[in-house]
């Protein structure tokens, strides 16, 4: 049996050779799960009062619901990661992990505030933010509407996304995403070269099929008013925000 290393045909740069424990590690999508868990930790660190217990509960709940549950359901639909985990096991993993996350949510509602659950149900959060999401969903309008649903009237919703620079900066950006990213990624591994090669076309495709002005209309249709957009840096990113009507 070969060593657990990435082969040229693997579906993701972090995917290990199929079989045994390696399938379960691959299923976690380690870079992305750790990336998003770091947001939970950063948010806790920025809170007025740092609570270790709440942070641990939030990290475990997120890991169960997304790191295991959501990823198991993703793999259940056609095995995109090419693991050998049976469908029955994937269903069991998703059910148990999501059930555990819900249990932690109930515990949090009881231990910290009983108002948390009703707020989620009726949509009463003061603010909601998301990052680099619109490029990856099939129906951006429906996604924005569902995000807006959990924000209370007058609350703020904001999103960060990659942009395509304009003017003199566009050729330099094209050089960076067409050559710089793939080459620098290839120095690390074949998988990272694929990641570097993916980003540019992904960003370009979003702005060709859904320009920013059309994205703004989707925000308004979702129930967000006074929508504004601000380009960041040299145009390689932009923030969109507004208030729930």
C-alpha positions, 0 to 999 in steps of 0.5 A, a space after each residue: 500500500 502506498 504512503 498517504 500522499 497527494 496524487 496527481 488525480 486527487 480531487 483536492 490538494 489536501 486529499 490523502 490516498 483513499 482508504 482507512 483513517 485517511 478518508 476520515 481526515 480528508 472528509 474534514 476538509 482540514 484547511 477550510 475547517 481550521 480556517 473557519 474555526 479560527 474565525 470563531 476564536 478571533 470573534 471570542 477574543 474580540 468580545 468585551 469579556 473573554 469566556 473560555 467555556 463559551 469558546 470551547 462550546 462554540 468550537 466543538 459545535 461548529 466542528 461537529 455541524 460543519 467540520 463533520 456533519 455538512 462535509 459528510 452530507 457533501 460526500 454523500 452526494 457523489 463522493 466528490 472527495 473520492 473517499 471509500 466511506 460507505 453511504 450508511 456511515 456518512 449518514 450516521 456521521 452526519 446525523 450524530 454530529 449535527 445532533 451533537 451540535 444541536 444539543 450544544 446549542 440547546 445547552 448554550 440557550 439554557 446555560 447562557 440565555 434562553 432568548 438565543 433559540 427564539 432569536 434564531 427562529 424569528 430572525 433577530 440578529 443585530 448583524 450578519 457578515 459573510 466572506 467569499 460566499 457568492 462565487 460558490 453558491 448555485 442561487 446567489 439570490 436565494 442565499 442572500 434572502 436566507 441570510 437576510 432572514 435571520 437579521 432583525 429589521 434595521 440590522 446590518 448585513 455585510 459581505 466580503 468578496 474578491 473583485 477584479 481591478 479596473 484601469 491600469 491595475 487590471 493587467 497586473 492583476 491578470 498577470 498575478 492570477 494567471 502566472 504568479 499564483 499558479 507558479 508560486 503554488 507549484 513550488 509547494 505542490 501540485 495541489 497548491 498549483 491547482 488552487 492557484 490556477 482556480 482562483 483567477 477564473 473563479 473570480 473572473 467568472 463571477 463578475 462576468 455572469 453577475 456584475 456588482 450592479 446585479 449583485 446589488 439588485 439581489 441584495 435589495 430583492 433579498 430585503 436589504 436597503 441602502 445597499 452600498 459597495 466599497 472597493 478595497 485596496 486596488 480593487 482586488 476586493 470589495 465589501 457590500 453592506 446594507 440594512 434589513 428593511 
